[in-house]
Amino acid sequence: MSRNQNRAFGNNPGVAQSQDPPPLPQAQSADSPFNFVVPTEMIDLPSKGRFYSEGHPLCGIDTIEIRHMTAKEEDILTSATFLKKGIALDKMLQSIIVNKQIKVGDLLIGDKNALLIASRVFGYGANYEVRLTCANCNSQFDIVFDLSELKVKELKEIESVEKTENNTFIVTLPKSNIVVEFRLLTSKDESIMAGKGFSGTMKFLKLVTVSINDQTDKFYIEKALQSLPILDTSILKKTYALVMPDVNMTQAVECVECGETSEMGVPLNADFFWPDI
């Protein structure tokens, strides 16, 4: 029955009334005024995707696509709940990563640092003003770091370190002759280290160590780490720093008081994402 026929029979109670189905929702056309495109950028990963296991969305991938921050991300960064829990930065990064299969908690710390710096540059600009204390004269002065000049640390093969097919590293410590297998830490591990009660070299070493002398038992590993000479402990930490892919956070800084020039790390304090602009 046509729509006009329905109208003709309109108020006749003796005739069954038919109703047209509701119109289907229309998809927005490409030129819809409500299609807003947020710019994206491709960010180089310090790891070049080399240290992610098979099946990880970043395995063998050397870049990651992120959106520019919007008011939505600024609300995340200023959320009292997220700040109290210490998850504001992770929530912000998860929001701007285009590929939602990538989870911030699984990112290597160096790759996460690259995303934090890039999102800060695109969101608030490359100039980052901080107050530093001169190690030579102990005076305090303000300095502006140019975040756009921070470079990815070059990955180098170290003769004394063996990389395994499981993306771990093996080193023989010279003093004790102990063979240590260690792994690179992720953003999730970083959250653990930031938690209450986590401090000191021993806890860091327990977190990164996979095996000692091919033994994976946690009790064995803890006892072995406790017996390490301080020289071996220092070498293990330095070796980890050498093989860890990251952004080189140091820049040359000249003290305005005494003129002393030194390499100083860019401090990622509370003002990093809350600049006074």
ABEGO torsion letter per residue (X at the ends): XBAAAAAAAAABAABBBBBBBBBBBBBBBAABAABBBBBBBBBBBAAGGAABBBGBAABGBABBBBBBBBAAAAAAAABAAAAAAGAAAAAAAAAABABAABBAAABBAAAAAAAAAAAAAAAAEABBBBBBBBAAAGBBBBBBBBAAABBBBBBBBBAABBBBAAGBBBBBBAAAGBBBBBBBBBAAAAAAAABBGBBEAAAAAAAABABBGGBABAAAAAAAAAABBAAAAAAAAAAAAAABBBBBABBBBBBAAAGBBBBBBBBBBAAAABBBX
